[in-house]
Amino acid sequence: MLLMVCSLIAVVDGDTVKCDGESIRLIGNGAPFKSGFDTPETYRPQCQQELELGRAATARMRELVRDAVGIEDTGKHDRYGRVLGRLVLKNGKTAGEVLIEEGYAKPWKPNSNIDWCR
């Protein structure tokens, strides 16, 4: 894996960042397209609860970015052309691991549909 070192990491939402302007869809520790994590949507949420949870996840991601050492580039892209990568923190964990542990995100698998409005 290639470690991308960014001079500026901007947070888009709880699972997307920009590394020097390039969009990165953050994934979990498993293989791309096989496992990952999902955070609630802030753009077109299904309900008010999802919007509030999404804002909280985004705020937490902004905190985690301060402890980032870089982004592992998996060499893969999602259907929107975003790089699939992992935000690696100083403690060796990924942002996805921390967000799941703290309840801001849920593990994701292919064909899973996470309902944040229940």
C-alpha atoms as a printed R data frame, in Angstrom:
    type eleno elety resid chain resno       x      y      z
1   ATOM     1    CA   MET     A     1   0.000  0.000  0.000
2   ATOM     2    CA   LEU     A     2   1.116  3.506 -0.777
3   ATOM     3    CA   LEU     A     3   0.933  6.026  2.056
4   ATOM     4    CA   MET     A     4  -0.334  9.372  0.796
5   ATOM     5    CA   VAL     A     5   1.074 12.264  2.798
6   ATOM     6    CA   CYS     A     6  -1.220 15.267  2.554
7   ATOM     7    CA   SER     A     7  -0.304 18.869  3.217
8   ATOM     8    CA   LEU     A     8  -4.021 19.518  3.782
9   ATOM     9    CA   ILE     A     9  -6.768 17.050  4.713
10  ATOM    10    CA   ALA     A    10 -10.256 18.528  4.459
11  ATOM    11    CA   VAL     A    11 -13.220 16.665  5.939
12  ATOM    12    CA   VAL     A    12 -16.224 16.290  3.624
13  ATOM    13    CA   ASP     A    13 -18.277 14.096  5.957
14  ATOM    14    CA   GLY     A    14 -17.809 11.191  8.354
15  ATOM    15    CA   ASP     A    15 -16.368  8.818  5.751
16  ATOM    16    CA   THR     A    16 -14.979 11.105  3.038
17  ATOM    17    CA   VAL     A    17 -11.993 13.451  3.118
18  ATOM    18    CA   LYS     A    18  -9.959 15.374  0.572
19  ATOM    19    CA   CYS     A    19  -6.192 15.003  0.470
20  ATOM    20    CA   ASP     A    20  -4.818 18.140 -1.172
21  ATOM    21    CA   GLY     A    21  -8.107 18.414 -3.081
22  ATOM    22    CA   GLU     A    22  -8.414 14.749 -4.114
23  ATOM    23    CA   SER     A    23 -11.540 12.978 -2.798
24  ATOM    24    CA   ILE     A    24 -10.859  9.902 -0.670
25  ATOM    25    CA   ARG     A    25 -13.641  7.499  0.368
26  ATOM    26    CA   LEU     A    26 -12.425  6.020  3.628
27  ATOM    27    CA   ILE     A    27 -12.805  2.280  4.079
28  ATOM    28    CA   GLY     A    28 -12.273 -0.208  6.878
29  ATOM    29    CA   ASN     A    29  -9.335 -2.525  7.443
30  ATOM    30    CA   GLY     A    30 -10.608 -5.290  5.158
31  ATOM    31    CA   ALA     A    31 -10.366 -5.598  1.399
32  ATOM    32    CA   PRO     A    32 -11.842 -2.819 -0.748
33  ATOM    33    CA   PHE     A    33 -15.436 -3.567 -1.832
34  ATOM    34    CA   LYS     A    34 -15.594 -6.411  0.749
35  ATOM    35    CA   SER     A    35 -15.744 -4.542  4.048
36  ATOM    36    CA   GLY     A    36 -15.655 -1.059  5.413
37  ATOM    37    CA   PHE     A    37 -17.580  1.382  7.521
38  ATOM    38    CA   ASP     A    38 -20.491  3.703  6.962
39  ATOM    39    CA   THR     A    39 -21.456  6.936  8.663
40  ATOM    40    CA   PRO     A    40 -24.830  8.673  8.542
41  ATOM    41    CA   GLU     A    41 -25.452 11.015  5.614
42  ATOM    42    CA   THR     A    42 -25.339 14.777  5.917
43  ATOM    43    CA   TYR     A    43 -26.244 15.264  2.239
44  ATOM    44    CA   ARG     A    44 -29.802 14.111  1.586
45  ATOM    45    CA   PRO     A    45 -30.337 12.253  4.870
46  ATOM    46    CA   GLN     A    46 -33.449 10.080  5.170
47  ATOM    47    CA   CYS     A    47 -34.554 11.720  8.438
48  ATOM    48    CA   GLN     A    48 -33.593 14.401 10.950
49  ATOM    49    CA   GLN     A    49 -31.956 11.803 13.207
50  ATOM    50    CA   GLU     A    50 -29.627 10.712 10.403
51  ATOM    51    CA   LEU     A    51 -28.670 14.340  9.741
52  ATOM    52    CA   GLU     A    52 -27.828 14.922 13.403
53  ATOM    53    CA   LEU     A    53 -25.838 11.680 13.638
54  ATOM    54    CA   GLY     A    54 -24.046 12.570 10.398
55  ATOM    55    CA   ARG     A    55 -23.070 15.968 11.728
56  ATOM    56    CA   ALA     A    56 -21.688 14.344 14.885
57  ATOM    57    CA   ALA     A    57 -19.669 11.822 12.825
58  ATOM    58    CA   THR     A    58 -18.318 14.639 10.657
59  ATOM    59    CA   ALA     A    59 -17.296 16.625 13.741
60  ATOM    60    CA   ARG     A    60 -15.502 13.581 15.172
61  ATOM    61    CA   MET     A    61 -13.714 13.019 11.850
62  ATOM    62    CA   ARG     A    62 -12.458 16.615 12.010
63  ATOM    63    CA   GLU     A    63 -10.907 15.786 15.393
64  ATOM    64    CA   LEU     A    64  -9.377 12.532 14.128
65  ATOM    65    CA   VAL     A    65  -7.783 14.241 11.121
66  ATOM    66    CA   ARG     A    66  -5.578 16.187 13.533
67  ATOM    67    CA   ASP     A    67  -3.969 12.871 14.590
68  ATOM    68    CA   ALA     A    68  -3.507 11.531 11.060
69  ATOM    69    CA   VAL     A    69  -0.111 10.464  9.761
70  ATOM    70    CA   GLY     A    70  -1.389  9.879  6.243
71  ATOM    71    CA   ILE     A    71  -3.793  7.962  4.050
72  ATOM    72    CA   GLU     A    72  -3.194  4.411  2.834
73  ATOM    73    CA   ASP     A    73  -4.103  4.338 -0.859
74  ATOM    74    CA   THR     A    74  -5.558  0.926 -1.764
75  ATOM    75    CA   GLY     A    75  -5.069  1.545 -5.476
76  ATOM    76    CA   LYS     A    76  -8.832  1.143 -5.989
77  ATOM    77    CA   HIS     A    77 -11.571  3.669 -6.783
78  ATOM    78    CA   ASP     A    78 -15.285  3.696 -6.042
79  ATOM    79    CA   ARG     A    79 -18.029  4.188 -8.633
80  ATOM    80    CA   TYR     A    80 -17.728  7.970 -8.225
81  ATOM    81    CA   GLY     A    81 -13.999  7.926 -9.000
82  ATOM    82    CA   ARG     A    82 -12.901  8.545 -5.418
83  ATOM    83    CA   VAL     A    83  -9.734  6.870 -4.173
84  ATOM    84    CA   LEU     A    84 -10.484  4.158 -1.595
85  ATOM    85    CA   GLY     A    85  -8.183  4.630  1.366
86  ATOM    86    CA   ARG     A    86  -7.663  4.407  5.103
87  ATOM    87    CA   LEU     A    87  -6.918  7.400  7.312
88  ATOM    88    CA   VAL     A    88  -4.075  6.172  9.533
89  ATOM    89    CA   LEU     A    89  -3.718  7.759 12.961
90  ATOM    90    CA   LYS     A    90  -0.613  8.246 15.118
91  ATOM    91    CA   ASN     A    91  -1.717  5.415 17.431
92  ATOM    92    CA   GLY     A    92  -1.735  2.953 14.497
93  ATOM    93    CA   LYS     A    93  -5.515  2.683 14.292
94  ATOM    94    CA   THR     A    94  -7.578  3.847 11.350
95  ATOM    95    CA   ALA     A    95 -10.254  6.513 11.574
96  ATOM    96    CA   GLY     A    96 -12.832  3.880 10.627
97  ATOM    97    CA   GLU     A    97 -11.884  1.690 13.587
98  ATOM    98    CA   VAL     A    98 -12.225  4.607 15.987
99  ATOM    99    CA   LEU     A    99 -15.550  5.774 14.551
100 ATOM   100    CA   ILE     A   100 -17.001  2.256 14.859
101 ATOM   101    CA   GLU     A   101 -15.645  1.825 18.407
102 ATOM   102    CA   GLU     A   102 -17.154  5.150 19.461
103 ATOM   103    CA   GLY     A   103 -20.532  4.546 17.779
104 ATOM   104    CA   TYR     A   104 -20.236  7.195 15.048
105 ATOM   105    CA   ALA     A   105 -20.102  4.548 12.307
106 ATOM   106    CA   LYS     A   106 -21.236  1.004 11.641
107 ATOM   107    CA   PRO     A   107 -19.392 -1.819  9.899
108 ATOM   108    CA   TRP     A   108 -20.337 -2.112  6.235
109 ATOM   109    CA   LYS     A   109 -20.506 -5.167  3.959
110 ATOM   110    CA   PRO     A   110 -21.557 -5.347  0.279
111 ATOM   111    CA   ASN     A   111 -25.317 -5.147 -0.257
112 ATOM   112    CA   SER     A   112 -25.886 -3.978  3.317
113 ATOM   113    CA   ASN     A   113 -28.332 -1.145  3.839
114 ATOM   114    CA   ILE     A   114 -27.844  0.664  7.119
115 ATOM   115    CA   ASP     A   115 -30.947  2.450  8.380
116 ATOM   116    CA   TRP     A   116 -29.950  5.383 10.589
117 ATOM   117    CA   CYS     A   117 -33.585  6.421 11.125
118 ATOM   118    CA   ARG     A   118 -34.665  3.511 13.353
